[in-house]
């Protein structure tokens, strides 16, 4: 969402610049508009990076539980197969 907001902000900034003038617009105004548009990216990264860290941590725990469950199921299947014979 942060990147989307930045792109939309950039489109608005460059779209609002007057065309056909000799100077091409105010560079300070353009730089300020770009810095404001980049806030979207910064806030998006503030949310995305911790989310990714927590996701990786919890995904690792789920994978660990899944491996334990698979090994236990295999052990149970061998035990039941042994009892059947």
C-alpha positions in Angstrom: 0.0 0.0 0.0 2.9 2.3 0.7 4.3 1.9 -2.8 0.9 2.4 -4.3 0.5 5.6 -2.3 3.9 6.8 -3.5 3.1 6.1 -7.1 -0.3 7.9 -6.9 1.4 10.8 -5.2 4.1 11.0 -7.9 1.5 11.0 -10.6 -0.4 13.8 -8.9 2.8 15.8 -8.4 4.0 15.5 -12.0 0.5 15.9 -13.4 0.0 19.2 -11.6 3.1 20.8 -13.0 2.3 23.4 -15.6 3.2 22.5 -19.1 4.2 24.9 -21.8 5.9 27.4 -19.6 9.5 28.3 -20.1 10.5 27.6 -16.5 8.7 24.2 -16.2 7.5 24.8 -12.7 9.0 25.5 -9.3 11.7 22.9 -8.4 11.3 23.5 -4.6 7.6 22.8 -4.9 8.3 19.6 -6.9 10.9 18.5 -4.3 8.6 19.1 -1.4 5.8 17.1 -3.2 8.1 14.2 -3.8 9.2 14.2 -0.2 5.6 14.1 1.0 4.8 11.3 -1.5 7.7 9.2 -0.1 6.2 9.2 3.4 3.8 6.6 2.0 6.7 4.3 1.3 8.3 4.9 4.7 5.1 4.1 6.5 4.6 1.0 4.4 8.1 -0.2 5.3 7.5 0.5 9.0 4.5 -1.9 8.8 6.0 -4.4 6.4 9.4 -5.1 8.0 8.1 -6.1 11.5 5.3 -8.0 9.9 7.7 -10.0 7.9 9.9 -10.7 11.0 6.9 -12.0 13.0 5.6 -14.0 10.0 9.0 -15.7 9.6 9.2 -16.5 13.4 5.7 -18.0 13.5 6.1 -19.8 10.2 9.3 -21.5 11.7 7.3 -22.6 14.8 4.5 -24.0 12.6 7.1 -25.9 10.5 8.6 -27.3 13.7 5.2 -28.5 14.9 4.4 -30.0 11.5 7.7 -31.9 11.5 7.0 -33.2 15.0 3.5 -34.3 14.0 4.8 -36.0 10.8 7.4 -37.9 12.8 4.9 -39.0 15.4 2.5 -40.1 12.8 5.2 -42.2 11.1 6.1 -43.7 14.4 2.5 -44.5 15.1 2.0 -46.1 11.7 5.1 -48.3 12.2 3.8 -49.3 15.6 0.3 -50.2 14.3 1.8 -52.1 11.4 4.0 -54.1 13.8 0.9 -54.9 15.9 -1.0 -56.1 12.9 1.6 -58.8 12.0 
